[in-house]
Amino acid sequence: MGEALRGSLLSAYQAWHLTTLVMALGGAVTGLGAALVATAEALGAQPRRA
């Protein structure tokens, strides 16, 4: 029983760290996108139409 509990706790700990990593990367990508949009608007770029 101790091995199963240890394995479950280790899996939960790894999932928690993975979730933190994904959230941080998502925030960084969102921030980068917002910065690019703000830069484009400041430079007066017009959206392309196909």
C-alpha positions as CSV (number, residue, x, y, z in Angstrom):
1,M,0.0,0.0,0.0
2,G,2.9,2.4,0.7
3,E,4.2,2.1,-2.8
4,A,0.9,2.8,-4.4
5,L,0.4,5.9,-2.2
6,R,3.9,7.1,-2.9
7,G,3.3,6.7,-6.7
8,S,0.0,8.5,-6.5
9,L,1.5,11.4,-4.6
10,L,4.4,11.7,-7.0
11,S,2.0,11.7,-10.0
12,A,-0.1,14.4,-8.5
13,Y,3.0,16.5,-7.7
14,Q,4.2,16.1,-11.3
15,A,0.8,17.1,-12.7
16,W,0.7,20.1,-10.4
17,H,4.1,21.3,-11.8
18,L,3.1,20.6,-15.3
19,T,-0.1,22.7,-14.8
20,T,2.0,25.5,-13.4
21,L,4.3,25.4,-16.4
22,V,1.5,25.4,-18.9
23,M,-0.2,28.3,-17.2
24,A,3.0,30.3,-17.2
25,L,3.6,29.6,-20.9
26,G,0.1,30.6,-21.7
27,G,0.5,33.8,-19.9
28,A,3.8,34.5,-21.6
29,V,2.3,33.8,-25.1
30,T,-0.8,36.0,-24.3
31,G,1.5,38.8,-23.1
32,L,3.6,38.5,-26.3
33,G,0.5,38.6,-28.5
34,A,-0.8,41.7,-26.7
35,A,2.6,43.4,-27.1
36,L,2.6,42.7,-30.8
37,V,-0.9,44.0,-31.3
38,A,-0.1,47.2,-29.3
39,T,3.1,47.7,-31.4
40,A,1.2,47.2,-34.7
41,E,-1.4,49.7,-33.6
42,A,1.2,52.2,-32.5
43,L,2.9,51.9,-35.9
44,G,-0.4,52.4,-37.6
45,A,-0.4,49.1,-39.4
46,Q,-3.6,48.3,-41.4
47,P,-4.9,44.7,-41.4
48,R,-4.6,42.9,-44.7
49,R,-7.7,41.9,-46.6
50,A,-7.6,38.8,-48.8
